[in-house]
Structure formats: C-alpha cells, structure tokens
Amino acid sequence: MKLRNYAYSKIQELNIQVDKFNDGLNVIQRATRIRPAEAAELLNLMLVDDGLPSPRWGTAVYGGAIPGASKIDGFSEYVKANGTRELIVIGGGKAWRHTKDTDTEITGATFTAGVRAYFKQIKGFLYISNGIDPLARYDGTSLITYAGISEPTNVQLTGGAGITGTGYYYYAQVTALNAIGETVGSTEVSTTISKERTTWVEENETMTITWDAVAGATRYQIYISDESGYEVLLTSTENNSYVDDNTAVPNPYVEVPDTNTTIGPKFGPMELSGNRLWGTKDPNNKYRVYGTGTGPNMGVFSDFYGGFWIDLEKGGRTEPQVVVDYRDGQGNSKATVLCTTPEGTGCIWQVELGTAIVGDVTFVIPSAAKVVGSFGTSSPATAVIAANDVYFLNKKGVFVLGNEKQYWGVLRTNELSVKIRPYIEKMTMSKISDACAYYYNDKVFFSVCTNGSFNNRIFYYDRENLSWVADWSVGVNQFGEHTDSSGVTHFLGASSSDGYIIEFSKNIIGDRGVAFETRYVGPQFPVSGDWSKFAKLKKFYIKLANPRGTVQVSLVGTGKSSTFSTIASAVITSTSAATGLGFDPLGSVLLGTSNGTPTTFAIENTQRHMRLKARVRDIQVRVTTTTLENDYTLMGYKIKGNILTVSDPSSEKI
C-alpha cells in the first residue's frame, strides 16, 4: 500500500503526521487500508471547522413530558395568521400545544398512539395524517375532521319507450360528493334495452336514473357501462336524478372509486407539489398516490374539484412510499414518488397531470413514468431535499437522486454510503420504515434502529466535507426546528423512548445531564512501505484546541509478539476556570437580575507529547472522553521513530 503523508529520510526516520480528518468514517475497509484523513471510528463526535473531530452536540429536554405519551409520535411548527408560532405535538393519542412551560390539549380529534404522524401546513391549516385515523386539520384553535357521507341508495333505471326491449345491457352506479371527496359507488343496477347507447338519436331514446338524496352531499356522479363491473364516469349533477340522452360522453379514465374519501383519504406521508397536496401509504390502497385540487380547491380530493388518484404498478412488487417536490431531468417541476420493493431497492416514478373535460367539469388525468435504473426508499420519513438533491435511506444504504453530470435530461440515483455500508447492514431491517432524516446545518441527519425496538442511533452525511460521521448514542422518531417567541430557533427531536421533545445544541453538555463516551480511532498505520519492517517509536505529539476536562489518549500497535495491544497511554487534563455574574447578591447589591451563565475558559491550543520505547509494525491512535464536562477539538498528531533492520519473529515462521 502506498503511504501518504509519510516522510522517510535516508537514515529511515519514521515521521507520521496527521492534521486532516475531513474524509470522515470509513468502515468498509480495514483500518490498515484507510487513508490518513479517514477514521476507523467516530463515536459521538462531529466534524467542525474544516473537518476536525470534536464531541457532538448535547441534548436536553425541551419542556415537560407529554401527558400519557410513552413516546412522541410527531411534531410540527404551526405559523398562525398573526405571525406567531406554536409547536404542535402528537403523543399519547392526543394533540398538544407544547412550550417549555406548559402543554395544552387541542380537542376535536384523537390519534392512534404509537403511529407516526405527518404534518403539512397550507392555506392556514396544519394537516395531520397517520394512515390510520381520519385526516385532521388544525386552524389555530381546534382540530377538525371531515364528516363523511354515505353512498346513494335506491337507484332506479327507467328506459324511454324508444329503447324498451332486449339485446343490450345498461349498467349504472351513482356516487355522492362533499367538499373533500367521493363515496364508493351505489349498488350496481342494470336493465335490458333494445338499442346500443351510441345509436340513440330519437327523443324517446333515453335512460332516466333516479336515487334517494344523500344528507351532506353537494353533488352526484353517474357511472355507466354495457358490462357489469366496468362502469366509467358519464357526468355529474346537483340533483338526485339524471336523464341520459346520449349527448354526454363517458370518460374511460375515471372509474368508480373503491374507497370512500369523503372523510379524506387515510394516507400517511404528505407533500406539497405543484400547489397541490399529495399523499401516499393508504393502508387499503397500497399502490395509490392521491392529489388534491389546486388554488381554492387545495386540500380537496374529489375528482370534481381537481383532485385525483393513480395506482402505480397495481398488483406488482412496487409500493409508493412518499412524494417529494422535485424536478425532471430538464428542470421542470414534477411530483416524484419514491417507492419500495420487498428487498428494499425500490424505484422512482414521476407523475404528470393532464386534463379532460366532461360536460362543464374539467378532470385531472394523472400519468406516470418510471425513472430508469432508479432506487427508491423503504423509509418515507428519510426523504429530504438538500440543495439540488434528494437524499433517502433504504435497506441497501443511503442514496441520492439528482442530475447526471455531463448528461442533459438524465436523472440518476447513486449510493452515498459505500464507506459505511457495514454500519447500514447492522440496522434492524424490520424497523427501517421507522427511520427518519432531516437537513440541518448543511448536514443530512439520519436516525435509525439498531436495538430491535426503536430509533436509538444517529449518523449524518457532512455535505461540506462530503464524508460520513457515525454514530451518536441517541435516537429520535423525527427531527425538526421551532422558532420560539423570542426568535431563537431550536433544533429538536421527538424522543422515541419516552414522552419528551429533546433539543440538540452545542451549548448543551451530555444527554439530559448524563455523560456520553466519545471515541476517535484513526487509521492503523504500517511503520514502513515495506510492511514486514519494524520501527522503534521515540515520541508521540498531539495537538488539541480548547480542551476541557480529561482527554484520554492511547497508542495501540502490533509488536514482535504479534499481538495488537496498547503500547502507551496518557491523560490530558486542562486547566480551566468558570466565571459569571448574576448568580448571588453581593451584600445588599444584586449584580443583575438573571441567573447567570458560567463561562469556561480553556487553553485555546494545547500540545502534549510523550516518549515511546515500543517496537512495532503498525500503530493506531485513539482519543476518548467519558465524563460530562469533557471537550476538545483534535487538531492533529504526530509519531516519530526509526525504521529497524531486525530479524523476523520466530513465532511467524511457518
């Protein structure tokens, strides 16, 4: 292996120096094969400055526990008409207004506890879905769910005198509509007629269809066919009767609905694309993608108000998971559907909307095209847009959707997670649908399950350094941001193990006041380009920025005994002091009215060294912390010594 950043003089001095770490984690290769700027382990660390390892952000609870919640099912910021903001949390089967001080229940709807909630704000409403309970919306005061209506009953057919007889069949079904959707069809009715419908021309060659009025219906749709079970849309009316005289043309693209959407479809993930609300993962229609009308009909799913649905590969192996508002290869906005397959690779479809006019109503006709060679997602909550790309997780790794360089009009999906693929393979695959992601601070954060129960770890892709950092010993069901009344924006997570919202911040130490271990493990360097050689180590240098508390450093290597073990270790303890005003009265004078904030002053750059006497073939550096108030930024390290010409160990003889 060709060594980098090594300098060997004619007297064969060993001088290993590492001061770049921006290539992040690499666990696809052995530690002996990775580059100096890569790491074999980055536990509870993050890359700061130009890619230097440093302990990660701490976490603290943001407010109290949600009453009755064993975990948080979801949260979202809601912006009211007056510009104020509320943090809405779903937990324990209820919705809550959550602040650092209080939790106030929002009445009007309940939710199945333990099921992920999805949110989308549009037209002043915050829509809330979970794929099980009816679609709810929050108006700033209370929750509203749609009142469903029933399909029409007592449908009757009466043929005109000119078509009385036999030889042909006439089948019909009628549906009812409200402001949100459409019922299923009525019981199919039929009659025999003497003339084919397309030949009706006389005044008495008509079919009268009647039915009982439905409470709450705004209009009705009529579906007809000459074959049972194949009815398609003929027309609509606001009355509970219609005379078919062959002037209306059936629309072969619109069939009788097989679910009642007058309470809103029971979908899960939602997205806004093309000024429409889209939804997927209907438990009763797993291949279906829903879309609402636009403009004044935003949020309305009825065909008669610009709504639509499309089944992608119905009866196939592909199941739609989530819609993202993206573009095609030419840069045109397209609703992009990420799908999954049983093995987890999935695929991607893009939906295009056309129109057809029936009578005085314009219907939206969706069509879909598959992105050739694409991969999809098994984790709908991991699909996030960062700059010009879409990032998402599936059973095979983390993929990115974007344009192919130097190829106009071509979209591609590439795997980004090759270097951490063994880490991906350790995830609990039965829980991969619970994974979530978020784009923040030019990093794409992922939270996944590795314990078989809930999301318990976090890893992220650093877009500035194009590298991976894994992992953090904390997990969430969802990430998000909330700007409080004072204008401070908080990076938050929905706890997956209890009823708390938690905050991530560099100003917080520990996880809820409990220390977490950090560990950097570097490459395992051979001491020579000739890997059979040994070296006598003389000195080790390490440079830390802003060290605080106790930092443990150890060197591990393979000696003449052929065992890989610790050859030297040390503890770096920094000298620091805390100060702050506003804590206590000074005599009868109070210096300020605040509680005060302690400030820890540490030496900005600390360099330490230790003498070494070990004879080794390879060497590896490890830096760890274990207590609460430890901190540092690893600026670099150096190992010096001489290459030896010695006989090979007898234990290696074969």
VEXDO-461377 format. One line per field, with one value per residue (C-alpha): residue in one letter; x negated, y, z negated; residue number from 1. Coordinates in Angstrom, 3 decimals. Layout:
// VEXDO-461377
code: [A;...]
east: [X;...]
north: [Y;...]
up: [Z;...]
pos: [NUM;...]
This chain:
// VEXDO-461377
code: [M;K;L;R;N;Y;A;Y;S;K;I;Q;E;L;N;I;Q;V;D;K;F;N;D;G;L;N;V;I;Q;R;A;T;R;I;R;P;A;E;A;A;E;L;L;N;L;M;L;V;D;D;G;L;P;S;P;R;W;G;T;A;V;Y;G;G;A;I;P;G;A;S;K;I;D;G;F;S;E;Y;V;K;A;N;G;T;R;E;L;I;V;I;G;G;G;K;A;W;R;H;T;K;D;T;D;T;E;I;T;G;A;T;F;T;A;G;V;R;A;Y;F;K;Q;I;K;G;F;L;Y;I;S;N;G;I;D;P;L;A;R;Y;D;G;T;S;L;I;T;Y;A;G;I;S;E;P;T;N;V;Q;L;T;G;G;A;G;I;T;G;T;G;Y;Y;Y;Y;A;Q;V;T;A;L;N;A;I;G;E;T;V;G;S;T;E;V;S;T;T;I;S;K;E;R;T;T;W;V;E;E;N;E;T;M;T;I;T;W;D;A;V;A;G;A;T;R;Y;Q;I;Y;I;S;D;E;S;G;Y;E;V;L;L;T;S;T;E;N;N;S;Y;V;D;D;N;T;A;V;P;N;P;Y;V;E;V;P;D;T;N;T;T;I;G;P;K;F;G;P;M;E;L;S;G;N;R;L;W;G;T;K;D;P;N;N;K;Y;R;V;Y;G;T;G;T;G;P;N;M;G;V;F;S;D;F;Y;G;G;F;W;I;D;L;E;K;G;G;R;T;E;P;Q;V;V;V;D;Y;R;D;G;Q;G;N;S;K;A;T;V;L;C;T;T;P;E;G;T;G;C;I;W;Q;V;E;L;G;T;A;I;V;G;D;V;T;F;V;I;P;S;A;A;K;V;V;G;S;F;G;T;S;S;P;A;T;A;V;I;A;A;N;D;V;Y;F;L;N;K;K;G;V;F;V;L;G;N;E;K;Q;Y;W;G;V;L;R;T;N;E;L;S;V;K;I;R;P;Y;I;E;K;M;T;M;S;K;I;S;D;A;C;A;Y;Y;Y;N;D;K;V;F;F;S;V;C;T;N;G;S;F;N;N;R;I;F;Y;Y;D;R;E;N;L;S;W;V;A;D;W;S;V;G;V;N;Q;F;G;E;H;T;D;S;S;G;V;T;H;F;L;G;A;S;S;S;D;G;Y;I;I;E;F;S;K;N;I;I;G;D;R;G;V;A;F;E;T;R;Y;V;G;P;Q;F;P;V;S;G;D;W;S;K;F;A;K;L;K;K;F;Y;I;K;L;A;N;P;R;G;T;V;Q;V;S;L;V;G;T;G;K;S;S;T;F;S;T;I;A;S;A;V;I;T;S;T;S;A;A;T;G;L;G;F;D;P;L;G;S;V;L;L;G;T;S;N;G;T;P;T;T;F;A;I;E;N;T;Q;R;H;M;R;L;K;A;R;V;R;D;I;Q;V;R;V;T;T;T;T;L;E;N;D;Y;T;L;M;G;Y;K;I;K;G;N;I;L;T;V;S;D;P;S;S;E;K;I]
east: [0.000;-1.347;-1.598;-0.507;-1.825;-4.862;-8.379;-11.310;-14.872;-17.970;-18.517;-14.996;-13.371;-9.658;-7.542;-3.785;-1.801;1.989;3.656;6.591;9.635;12.235;12.710;14.789;15.631;14.590;15.662;15.930;12.158;9.891;8.222;4.899;6.274;7.949;6.430;4.856;7.748;10.285;11.217;11.975;14.371;16.113;18.312;20.366;18.212;18.811;16.578;16.097;14.089;12.505;13.323;11.776;13.212;14.902;17.551;21.066;23.891;25.547;29.276;31.747;35.495;37.465;40.323;42.071;43.207;46.357;49.080;49.778;47.212;44.791;43.088;43.601;45.390;44.593;44.430;44.585;44.353;47.599;47.447;50.637;52.181;50.740;47.213;46.904;45.714;46.875;45.209;47.847;47.019;48.828;48.374;50.462;53.208;53.791;52.590;50.897;49.629;46.181;43.955;41.083;43.552;46.911;48.786;52.332;54.513;56.073;59.520;61.549;59.727;57.729;54.986;53.872;50.954;47.661;48.244;46.047;47.818;47.115;47.739;48.140;49.303;51.203;53.969;53.764;54.407;51.996;52.964;52.183;52.237;51.042;52.519;54.960;57.125;59.166;57.261;57.344;56.555;55.699;56.911;55.084;57.894;59.107;58.815;61.292;62.008;64.209;67.753;68.187;71.341;72.817;73.230;76.648;79.330;82.479;81.011;83.628;83.370;86.268;85.766;87.598;90.159;87.709;85.243;87.628;86.762;83.778;80.486;78.288;77.468;77.251;75.404;75.156;73.744;74.058;71.690;72.159;69.648;68.961;66.338;63.485;64.124;66.376;68.208;67.957;70.494;74.064;75.234;74.952;78.269;78.988;81.678;82.011;82.563;83.226;80.658;76.977;76.450;74.244;77.151;79.730;80.957;84.704;86.388;87.739;84.395;83.255;82.499;83.699;81.646;83.009;81.833;82.546;80.900;77.889;77.588;74.471;73.910;73.085;73.461;73.536;71.555;73.063;71.111;72.413;71.319;72.659;70.791;71.141;68.354;66.819;68.727;66.932;67.865;70.681;71.487;72.360;75.387;76.535;79.958;80.876;81.981;80.488;81.703;79.123;79.866;76.504;75.137;72.689;69.544;68.288;64.750;62.843;60.146;62.423;63.738;65.981;63.995;63.337;62.902;64.919;62.819;65.497;63.663;60.369;58.105;56.333;52.815;49.550;46.770;47.866;46.133;46.866;46.045;47.461;49.608;51.363;51.357;50.195;50.466;49.297;49.439;53.200;53.492;56.422;54.823;51.093;50.344;52.228;50.965;53.518;53.563;55.884;57.172;55.228;55.981;59.303;59.590;56.302;56.912;59.983;59.602;62.769;62.338;64.906;62.746;59.465;58.491;57.233;55.511;53.321;52.269;48.615;47.977;51.150;50.703;46.933;43.983;43.622;45.360;45.338;43.870;43.588;43.914;41.201;41.472;38.621;37.980;37.363;34.069;34.893;35.555;39.363;41.195;42.564;44.197;41.634;42.775;40.217;41.279;40.079;39.872;39.577;35.781;35.657;34.188;37.438;37.718;38.852;41.839;42.681;46.319;47.524;51.021;53.212;56.871;60.086;63.385;66.656;69.667;68.794;66.260;62.500;60.978;57.304;55.846;52.587;49.986;46.688;43.272;40.578;37.075;34.904;32.439;33.581;33.631;36.366;36.844;38.156;38.207;40.572;39.551;35.925;36.646;35.218;34.198;30.808;29.837;30.313;30.562;32.953;31.428;33.116;32.426;33.337;32.227;29.156;27.863;28.267;28.971;29.166;31.372;30.135;28.977;26.238;23.226;22.486;25.780;28.591;32.040;30.888;31.808;29.789;29.717;26.283;25.370;23.504;22.989;20.362;17.820;20.273;22.111;21.247;22.855;26.001;26.151;26.291;29.568;32.706;34.243;37.696;37.709;36.270;39.664;39.410;36.139;36.187;33.912;33.516;31.357;29.795;26.548;25.536;25.702;28.222;29.044;30.463;31.890;32.249;32.929;30.098;31.553;34.608;37.098;36.883;34.652;31.661;28.766;27.977;25.471;25.037;23.642;21.472;22.119;19.293;16.663;18.510;17.986;19.841;19.911;21.280;22.668;24.345;25.749;29.148;32.174;35.403;38.622;38.452;36.240;37.484;36.993;39.019;38.530;39.797;41.477;38.115;36.932;34.494;34.579;34.190;33.093;35.427;36.161;39.161;37.963;38.525;38.235;40.342;42.724;40.226;39.250;35.457;33.185;29.757;27.272;23.533;24.315;25.643;23.326;24.261;27.557;30.132;27.326;25.772;22.272;21.733;18.492;16.656;14.042;11.834;9.929;7.591;6.094;3.783;0.530;-2.205;-5.572;-7.116;-6.205;-7.680;-5.077;-7.453;-9.615;-9.557;-10.181;-11.322;-8.968;-10.545;-7.954;-4.244;-2.790;0.856;2.443;5.887;7.903;9.919;9.531;11.706;11.778;9.968;8.988;7.531;5.023;3.692;1.498;2.119;-0.234;-1.442;-4.739;-7.193;-4.812;-2.320;0.357;2.236;2.329;1.868;-1.724;-1.301;1.453;1.818;4.427;4.529;6.082;6.674;6.536;9.719;11.870;15.545;16.913;20.209;22.167;25.753;25.674;25.894;26.399;23.188;24.078;27.224;26.447;27.702;25.421;28.072;31.413;30.540;29.473;26.114;24.290;20.972;18.227;15.381;12.052;9.668;6.279;7.067;4.360;2.762;-0.174;-1.358;-3.929;-5.159;-8.253;-7.911;-10.151;-7.984;-8.973;-6.004;-4.998;-1.927;-0.442;3.024;4.126;7.248;8.693;11.575;13.583;16.011;17.159;19.715;17.725;15.059;14.458;11.747;11.087;8.450;6.070;3.509;0.985;-2.499;-4.518;-8.320;-10.796;-13.382;-12.912;-14.720;-16.524;-15.856;-15.263;-11.715;-9.975;-10.337;-6.636;-5.870;-7.770;-5.659]
north: [0.000;3.428;5.574;9.204;11.999;9.893;11.283;8.845;10.199;8.323;7.232;5.807;8.013;7.443;10.587;10.021;13.270;13.615;17.017;16.456;14.407;15.657;12.328;11.091;7.499;4.503;1.066;-0.667;-1.147;-2.450;0.137;-0.804;0.198;3.547;6.941;9.208;11.714;8.928;7.362;3.820;5.051;8.351;7.637;10.623;13.014;15.509;17.315;21.027;23.833;22.310;18.748;18.286;15.709;17.174;15.902;16.174;18.414;17.537;17.079;18.387;18.083;20.910;21.379;18.717;15.234;14.975;13.609;9.923;9.535;6.597;8.201;11.191;10.291;13.571;17.348;20.399;24.149;25.934;29.567;31.451;34.226;36.880;35.503;33.858;30.256;27.194;23.816;21.119;17.676;14.360;11.928;9.625;9.666;13.430;16.717;19.320;22.896;22.463;25.087;24.932;25.732;24.143;21.604;22.392;19.739;20.541;18.995;17.907;14.728;11.874;9.730;6.142;6.167;4.733;5.581;8.142;11.422;13.547;17.289;19.855;23.467;25.099;27.710;28.487;24.872;22.345;18.961;15.922;12.341;8.948;6.430;5.017;7.811;10.278;13.229;16.108;19.786;22.423;26.007;27.591;26.870;23.289;20.167;19.432;16.119;15.725;14.409;11.548;10.825;7.571;6.358;6.826;4.179;3.124;3.730;3.168;2.894;3.746;3.382;5.529;3.993;4.014;1.596;-0.777;-4.404;-6.758;-7.383;-4.922;-4.194;-0.874;-0.853;2.124;3.195;6.557;8.207;11.211;14.022;16.507;19.251;16.802;13.627;10.994;7.941;4.453;3.517;2.598;-0.952;-1.684;-1.634;-2.832;-3.193;-4.518;-2.244;-2.788;-0.412;0.201;3.543;5.053;4.763;6.702;9.683;9.961;11.978;8.866;7.038;7.965;6.431;8.101;7.423;8.354;7.822;8.957;12.222;11.887;14.205;16.354;15.689;18.665;16.764;13.284;11.405;8.861;5.911;3.656;0.679;-2.018;-4.625;-5.386;-4.031;-1.766;1.475;4.710;8.317;9.737;13.058;14.823;16.636;18.513;16.829;13.298;12.366;12.460;11.794;10.153;11.072;10.033;13.584;13.091;11.135;8.567;9.168;5.862;7.157;7.661;4.502;4.054;4.718;1.681;3.717;6.475;9.665;11.968;11.892;12.397;9.523;7.729;8.293;8.764;10.986;14.280;16.687;19.918;19.832;21.939;23.805;20.529;18.335;14.762;11.656;8.024;4.811;4.381;1.087;-0.002;1.049;0.447;1.256;4.551;8.145;10.873;14.500;17.378;20.236;23.451;27.089;27.339;23.523;22.904;20.059;18.771;15.238;14.938;14.466;17.209;19.728;18.936;16.001;12.690;9.429;6.993;3.410;2.730;-0.820;-2.073;-5.707;-5.527;-5.554;-1.780;0.195;4.032;5.425;9.191;12.077;14.732;18.022;17.652;18.048;16.002;15.889;19.116;21.029;21.008;20.669;17.136;15.249;12.499;9.272;7.176;3.521;0.367;-3.316;-6.318;-6.454;-2.711;-1.340;0.148;2.621;6.165;7.380;10.887;11.931;14.263;15.775;16.214;17.239;16.022;17.927;16.117;18.380;21.541;19.862;19.637;16.466;15.916;12.855;11.669;9.633;8.302;7.389;5.399;6.825;4.228;2.425;4.269;3.191;4.089;4.139;1.865;4.776;7.564;9.904;9.848;11.527;15.052;17.656;19.269;21.932;20.247;16.611;14.245;12.031;8.878;5.578;2.045;-1.443;-1.182;2.199;5.943;7.092;10.487;11.483;14.198;15.065;13.029;15.207;15.844;14.192;16.640;15.492;12.381;11.702;9.181;7.619;6.905;5.256;7.613;5.228;2.844;3.760;2.979;0.063;-2.387;0.093;0.236;-3.563;-3.598;-1.673;-3.541;-4.031;-4.811;-1.271;0.546;2.082;3.988;5.710;9.486;12.175;15.948;18.539;20.981;22.968;21.533;18.047;15.301;13.590;10.057;8.325;4.540;1.484;-0.888;-2.357;-4.074;-1.785;1.930;4.537;4.652;5.956;8.940;9.284;12.059;12.985;16.094;17.923;20.394;17.661;15.014;12.498;10.371;10.587;7.652;7.294;9.102;7.165;8.865;8.428;10.201;9.479;12.808;15.868;19.423;23.084;25.544;29.276;30.356;33.640;35.308;34.484;31.724;28.683;25.281;22.036;19.429;15.718;13.601;11.124;7.526;6.120;8.467;11.409;14.255;16.628;16.975;19.774;19.391;22.185;22.795;24.744;21.620;19.073;15.425;13.761;15.189;15.742;12.283;11.898;10.056;8.483;9.883;7.967;8.756;5.815;6.636;4.535;1.653;2.891;0.483;1.936;1.371;0.972;-2.473;-3.895;-6.587;-3.923;-2.832;0.597;1.826;4.580;7.586;10.287;10.986;14.516;15.542;18.955;19.795;23.006;24.215;21.070;20.897;18.300;14.999;13.642;10.128;9.289;5.836;4.261;0.714;-1.327;-4.738;-5.679;-8.546;-10.783;-10.304;-9.033;-5.815;-4.089;-0.786;0.335;3.735;5.891;9.228;11.554;15.205;17.406;21.029;23.937;25.992;28.300;29.177;32.663;34.514;37.430;37.449;34.341;35.752;39.080;40.840;42.132;44.141;44.687;42.302;42.270;41.787;40.018;36.947;33.549;33.987;31.769;30.207;30.520;28.018;29.363;26.775;26.991;27.582;25.277;22.582;20.491;17.464;14.758;11.548;9.422;5.953;2.882;0.296;-1.730;-2.141;-2.907;-0.688;1.976;3.419;6.449;6.531;9.593;9.168;11.066;9.596;12.265;15.039;18.248;16.980;18.717;19.145;19.554;17.239;19.403;16.726;14.203;13.045;9.865;9.790;6.941;4.967;2.084;-1.023;-3.790;-6.776;-10.464;-11.661;-13.018;-16.797;-17.029;-16.015;-18.875;-21.466]
up: [0.000;0.929;-2.177;-2.228;-4.428;-5.333;-5.182;-5.224;-5.232;-4.115;-7.708;-7.626;-10.168;-10.805;-10.777;-10.669;-10.822;-10.581;-10.645;-8.281;-9.254;-6.798;-4.964;-7.882;-8.751;-6.657;-7.881;-4.504;-4.585;-7.307;-9.498;-7.858;-4.425;-5.070;-4.318;-6.967;-6.737;-7.408;-10.735;-11.803;-14.493;-15.282;-18.293;-19.497;-17.501;-14.726;-12.250;-12.971;-11.376;-8.261;-9.316;-12.761;-15.221;-18.282;-20.743;-19.327;-20.440;-23.716;-24.283;-26.840;-27.236;-25.641;-28.079;-30.111;-29.154;-27.039;-29.356;-28.796;-25.997;-26.039;-23.034;-20.745;-17.505;-15.757;-15.995;-13.771;-13.981;-13.077;-11.951;-12.787;-10.693;-13.017;-12.547;-15.966;-16.123;-18.021;-18.480;-17.902;-19.315;-18.852;-21.746;-23.878;-21.224;-21.548;-20.087;-22.290;-22.144;-23.631;-25.196;-27.649;-30.406;-29.614;-27.494;-26.406;-24.814;-21.427;-21.170;-18.168;-17.143;-18.611;-17.114;-17.437;-19.892;-18.686;-15.000;-13.246;-12.491;-9.406;-9.054;-6.295;-6.589;-3.710;-3.389;-7.095;-8.102;-9.577;-8.119;-10.282;-8.972;-10.156;-7.711;-10.257;-11.622;-9.540;-8.120;-10.615;-10.254;-12.836;-12.377;-15.304;-17.749;-17.429;-15.327;-12.564;-10.885;-7.855;-8.301;-5.858;-3.850;-2.552;0.995;2.673;2.238;4.083;7.541;10.258;14.054;16.367;20.115;22.660;24.986;27.875;26.232;24.460;25.164;25.017;26.751;24.867;21.219;19.398;16.027;13.642;10.303;8.536;6.035;3.765;3.237;0.493;0.278;-0.358;1.594;3.090;1.773;3.163;5.773;5.007;5.506;9.208;11.056;14.592;17.193;20.738;23.719;27.379;28.865;28.250;26.455;29.172;31.648;29.607;31.595;31.067;28.324;26.596;26.715;23.199;19.801;16.592;13.463;10.024;6.428;2.901;1.849;-0.499;-3.503;-3.232;0.486;2.712;5.989;7.512;10.146;12.530;13.912;16.691;18.783;21.058;18.993;15.278;13.104;15.748;15.172;16.062;15.409;17.526;15.865;12.625;11.313;8.252;8.452;7.446;10.950;14.438;17.969;20.225;23.854;25.320;25.501;22.606;23.482;20.903;19.633;19.837;17.455;14.434;12.795;9.777;6.569;4.393;1.188;-0.449;-0.506;-1.900;-5.234;-3.411;-2.332;-5.163;-3.903;-5.770;-4.329;-2.737;-0.410;1.455;5.151;7.961;5.408;4.587;1.512;2.238;0.078;0.052;-2.035;-2.175;-4.122;-1.944;1.366;1.082;4.741;4.693;4.844;4.048;5.104;4.285;6.343;6.581;5.796;3.927;4.045;2.275;-0.177;1.721;3.081;5.162;8.925;9.436;7.599;9.326;7.129;8.493;7.691;9.569;8.824;9.673;10.910;9.246;8.259;8.714;6.333;6.091;3.342;3.224;0.008;0.267;2.729;2.933;4.781;7.251;10.979;14.090;15.968;17.825;14.620;14.853;11.542;11.064;8.223;7.651;5.971;4.085;3.904;2.190;3.069;0.718;0.974;0.308;3.531;4.853;7.720;8.553;10.571;11.719;12.180;14.891;14.883;17.947;18.175;19.755;19.982;19.316;19.616;17.749;15.455;16.071;14.680;13.892;15.614;13.993;15.844;14.508;15.895;14.103;13.753;15.478;13.212;10.112;6.480;4.007;0.258;-2.457;-4.905;-3.803;-6.632;-5.431;-2.076;-2.352;0.200;-0.370;2.179;5.584;4.490;2.720;0.026;-1.291;-3.045;-2.036;-3.067;-0.855;-2.008;-1.617;1.929;3.612;6.558;8.888;12.377;14.006;14.716;18.398;19.430;20.140;19.035;17.155;13.521;11.548;8.096;6.596;3.324;0.987;-1.904;-0.468;-3.159;-5.965;-4.333;-7.177;-9.584;-7.425;-7.404;-11.220;-11.287;-12.356;-8.921;-10.310;-11.743;-8.744;-7.907;-11.239;-10.292;-9.821;-8.392;-8.333;-6.567;-9.024;-9.162;-5.763;-7.222;-6.463;-9.761;-9.904;-12.967;-12.807;-14.932;-15.847;-19.055;-17.554;-19.311;-18.410;-16.764;-19.091;-16.961;-14.731;-11.911;-9.373;-5.980;-6.049;-2.766;-3.348;-3.656;-1.590;-4.378;-6.933;-10.710;-12.731;-15.175;-18.054;-21.004;-20.884;-18.615;-17.671;-15.776;-13.966;-13.592;-13.211;-14.027;-16.068;-16.453;-19.859;-20.783;-21.384;-17.861;-18.874;-16.578;-18.235;-16.548;-18.044;-18.024;-19.012;-21.607;-20.531;-24.058;-26.218;-26.069;-25.692;-22.925;-23.059;-21.837;-20.217;-20.834;-21.070;-24.247;-25.987;-27.608;-27.959;-27.113;-29.537;-32.029;-31.614;-30.169;-26.913;-25.770;-22.757;-20.822;-17.825;-16.351;-13.488;-10.714;-11.602;-10.035;-8.970;-10.026;-6.623;-2.993;-3.471;-5.841;-7.111;-8.790;-12.430;-13.891;-17.244;-18.330;-20.021;-20.520;-20.161;-19.811;-19.937;-19.449;-20.843;-20.558;-23.545;-25.656;-28.755;-31.473;-30.889;-27.480;-27.301;-24.567;-23.804;-21.134;-20.030;-17.888;-16.782;-18.418;-17.962;-19.876;-17.010;-19.371;-18.765;-22.149;-23.964;-23.952;-25.600;-27.091;-28.813;-30.275;-29.264;-31.924;-31.046;-33.445;-33.229;-35.295;-35.362;-35.848;-35.607;-37.109;-38.284;-40.487;-44.009;-45.803;-46.771;-50.187;-49.619;-45.930;-43.237;-40.194;-37.533;-37.587;-35.519;-36.805;-35.163;-32.688;-33.640;-31.049;-30.938;-29.741;-28.342;-26.685;-23.017;-21.667;-23.786;-22.574;-24.535;-23.898;-25.443;-24.962;-23.492;-23.507;-21.768;-18.709;-16.389;-12.819;-12.879;-15.094;-15.753;-17.784;-19.963;-21.733;-24.209;-26.798;-29.310;-31.745;-31.455;-31.030;-28.651;-25.350;-22.739;-19.024;-17.582;-15.533;-14.714;-15.946;-15.038;-15.660;-15.354;-15.369;-13.404;-10.989;-12.284;-10.498;-12.734;-12.269;-11.821;-14.935;-15.236;-16.027;-12.446;-10.875;-9.038]
pos: [1;2;3;4;5;6;7;8;9;10;11;12;13;14;15;16;17;18;19;20;21;22;23;24;25;26;27;28;29;30;31;32;33;34;35;36;37;38;39;40;41;42;43;44;45;46;47;48;49;50;51;52;53;54;55;56;57;58;59;60;61;62;63;64;65;66;67;68;69;70;71;72;73;74;75;76;77;78;79;80;81;82;83;84;85;86;87;88;89;90;91;92;93;94;95;96;97;98;99;100;101;102;103;104;105;106;107;108;109;110;111;112;113;114;115;116;117;118;119;120;121;122;123;124;125;126;127;128;129;130;131;132;133;134;135;136;137;138;139;140;141;142;143;144;145;146;147;148;149;150;151;152;153;154;155;156;157;158;159;160;161;162;163;164;165;166;167;168;169;170;171;172;173;174;175;176;177;178;179;180;181;182;183;184;185;186;187;188;189;190;191;192;193;194;195;196;197;198;199;200;201;202;203;204;205;206;207;208;209;210;211;212;213;214;215;216;217;218;219;220;221;222;223;224;225;226;227;228;229;230;231;232;233;234;235;236;237;238;239;240;241;242;243;244;245;246;247;248;249;250;251;252;253;254;255;256;257;258;259;260;261;262;263;264;265;266;267;268;269;270;271;272;273;274;275;276;277;278;279;280;281;282;283;284;285;286;287;288;289;290;291;292;293;294;295;296;297;298;299;300;301;302;303;304;305;306;307;308;309;310;311;312;313;314;315;316;317;318;319;320;321;322;323;324;325;326;327;328;329;330;331;332;333;334;335;336;337;338;339;340;341;342;343;344;345;346;347;348;349;350;351;352;353;354;355;356;357;358;359;360;361;362;363;364;365;366;367;368;369;370;371;372;373;374;375;376;377;378;379;380;381;382;383;384;385;386;387;388;389;390;391;392;393;394;395;396;397;398;399;400;401;402;403;404;405;406;407;408;409;410;411;412;413;414;415;416;417;418;419;420;421;422;423;424;425;426;427;428;429;430;431;432;433;434;435;436;437;438;439;440;441;442;443;444;445;446;447;448;449;450;451;452;453;454;455;456;457;458;459;460;461;462;463;464;465;466;467;468;469;470;471;472;473;474;475;476;477;478;479;480;481;482;483;484;485;486;487;488;489;490;491;492;493;494;495;496;497;498;499;500;501;502;503;504;505;506;507;508;509;510;511;512;513;514;515;516;517;518;519;520;521;522;523;524;525;526;527;528;529;530;531;532;533;534;535;536;537;538;539;540;541;542;543;544;545;546;547;548;549;550;551;552;553;554;555;556;557;558;559;560;561;562;563;564;565;566;567;568;569;570;571;572;573;574;575;576;577;578;579;580;581;582;583;584;585;586;587;588;589;590;591;592;593;594;595;596;597;598;599;600;601;602;603;604;605;606;607;608;609;610;611;612;613;614;615;616;617;618;619;620;621;622;623;624;625;626;627;628;629;630;631;632;633;634;635;636;637;638;639;640;641;642;643;644;645;646;647;648;649;650;651;652;653;654]
